[in-house]
Amino acid sequence: MTPRCAVAVLVLFCLVQADVQAETRPLELKWGELAPTVQGHSVELTLTGGAKITGDVAAIRDDAMVLDVKKTSDAKAYPRGNASVPRSSVQLVKLKRSGGWGKTLGTTLGVLSGVTVGGYIAGTTQNDAGPGIAVFLIVAGAMSVGGYLLGRQADQQSTTIRVVP
């Protein structure tokens, strides 16, 4: 794999990732249909007052959603820990999930392109083995970590749900 090919693969990977993250219309569900979809998952709630709460859904009752709050924009009304959010105040639910293929693919592409590009750069710019090995390890390591991070970002999926009466 030539350096140009490796760069082209990484650019293509970034473009696909941007396309995946395009915003779509929110899914509309009734309160009773919400439980099987979000129970046990991490969500971000947008409340009618404008506050945002992020946490894991513990349970959905007829009148409220029970969350393990991790992050909140209104610490007085919904502090960190267990909280019961009334059904009437939930406006939007953003369901966050992660896939499984992105980290693997990103890491693999990062390692392969890092070894190729690192070897090319080290071989053409260094005349001595010591600095050449250091350049190779830095470039290969940086591209491997970059591929992993891009893959992890591609794994993140979110579904916006609007609660309808």
C-alpha positions in Angstrom: 0.0 0.0 0.0 1.5 3.3 -1.1 1.3 6.4 1.1 -1.1 8.0 -1.4 -3.3 5.0 -1.2 -3.2 5.0 2.6 -4.2 8.7 2.7 -7.0 8.1 0.2 -8.4 5.2 2.4 -8.3 7.4 5.5 -10.0 10.3 3.7 -12.7 8.0 2.4 -13.2 6.6 5.9 -13.7 10.2 7.2 -16.2 11.0 4.5 -18.2 7.8 5.2 -18.2 8.7 8.9 -19.6 12.2 8.2 -22.3 10.7 6.0 -23.3 8.3 8.8 -23.7 11.1 11.3 -26.1 13.0 9.1 -29.2 14.1 11.1 -32.5 12.5 10.3 -36.1 13.1 11.3 -36.9 12.0 14.9 -38.6 8.7 15.4 -42.1 9.3 17.0 -43.1 6.8 19.7 -45.8 6.8 22.3 -44.8 6.5 26.0 -45.8 2.8 26.1 -43.6 2.0 23.1 -40.6 3.7 24.6 -39.7 1.1 27.2 -38.5 -1.8 25.0 -36.4 0.7 22.9 -34.5 2.6 25.6 -34.5 0.4 28.7 -31.0 -0.4 29.8 -29.4 2.1 27.3 -27.7 5.4 27.7 -29.9 8.4 26.7 -29.9 12.1 26.6 -33.2 13.7 27.5 -34.3 17.1 26.4 -36.9 18.4 28.8 -39.7 20.9 28.2 -37.9 23.6 30.2 -34.8 23.2 28.0 -32.7 21.2 30.5 -30.7 18.3 29.2 -30.0 15.1 31.2 -27.7 12.3 30.2 -27.8 8.9 31.9 -28.7 5.2 31.8 -32.4 4.2 31.8 -33.2 2.1 34.8 -36.9 1.8 34.3 -39.9 3.3 32.6 -43.1 3.7 34.6 -46.5 4.8 33.5 -45.8 8.3 34.9 -42.0 8.7 34.9 -38.6 7.5 33.6 -36.1 6.4 36.2 -32.5 7.4 35.2 -29.1 7.0 36.7 -28.1 10.6 35.9 -24.5 11.0 34.7 -24.6 14.5 33.4 -27.2 17.3 33.8 -27.6 20.9 32.8 -30.0 21.5 35.8 -28.2 20.2 38.9 -30.8 21.5 41.3 -33.8 19.8 39.8 -31.9 16.6 38.6 -28.7 16.0 40.5 -26.3 13.2 39.7 -27.5 9.7 40.8 -30.9 8.2 40.6 -33.7 10.5 39.4 -37.3 10.2 38.4 -38.1 12.3 35.4 -41.9 13.0 35.0 -43.4 11.8 31.7 -44.9 15.3 31.0 -41.5 17.0 31.0 -39.8 14.6 28.5 -39.7 16.2 25.1 -37.0 14.4 23.2 -35.0 11.2 23.9 -31.7 10.7 22.2 -30.8 7.0 22.3 -27.0 6.4 22.2 -25.6 3.1 21.1 -22.3 1.8 19.9 -21.7 -0.6 17.1 -18.9 -3.1 16.9 -17.2 -2.9 13.5 -15.7 0.6 13.5 -13.0 0.2 16.1 -11.8 -3.0 14.5 -11.8 -1.6 11.0 -10.3 1.7 12.1 -7.5 0.0 14.1 -6.7 -2.4 11.3 -6.5 0.4 8.7 -4.6 2.6 11.1 -2.0 -0.1 11.8 -1.6 -1.1 8.1 -1.3 2.5 6.9 0.9 3.5 9.9 3.4 0.6 9.2 3.4 1.5 5.5 3.7 5.3 5.8 6.0 5.0 8.8 8.3 2.6 7.0 8.4 4.8 3.9 9.1 8.0 5.9 11.8 6.4 8.0 13.4 4.8 5.0 13.5 7.9 2.8 14.4 10.6 5.4 16.8 8.8 7.8 20.3 7.6 7.0 20.9 6.0 10.4 18.9 3.1 12.0 18.4 4.7 15.4 16.5 7.8 14.3 14.8 5.8 11.6 13.3 3.3 14.1 12.1 6.2 16.3 10.4 7.9 13.3 8.9 4.6 12.2 7.5 3.9 15.7 6.1 7.4 16.2 4.4 7.5 12.8 3.0 4.0 13.0 1.8 4.5 16.6 0.2 7.8 15.8 -1.7 6.4 12.8 -2.8 3.3 14.7 -4.2 5.4 17.5 -5.8 7.8 15.0 -7.5 4.8 13.2 -8.8 3.5 16.5 -10.2 6.9 17.4 -11.9 7.4 14.0 -13.3 3.9 14.3 -14.6 4.5 17.7 -16.3 7.7 16.5 -17.8 5.8 13.6 -19.2 3.2 16.1 -21.3 5.9 17.9 -24.9 5.8 16.8 -27.8 7.9 18.0 -31.5 7.8 17.4 -33.7 10.8 18.3 -37.1 9.9 19.6 -40.0 12.4 20.0 -42.5 11.3 22.6 -46.0 11.7 21.2 -49.3 11.5 23.2 
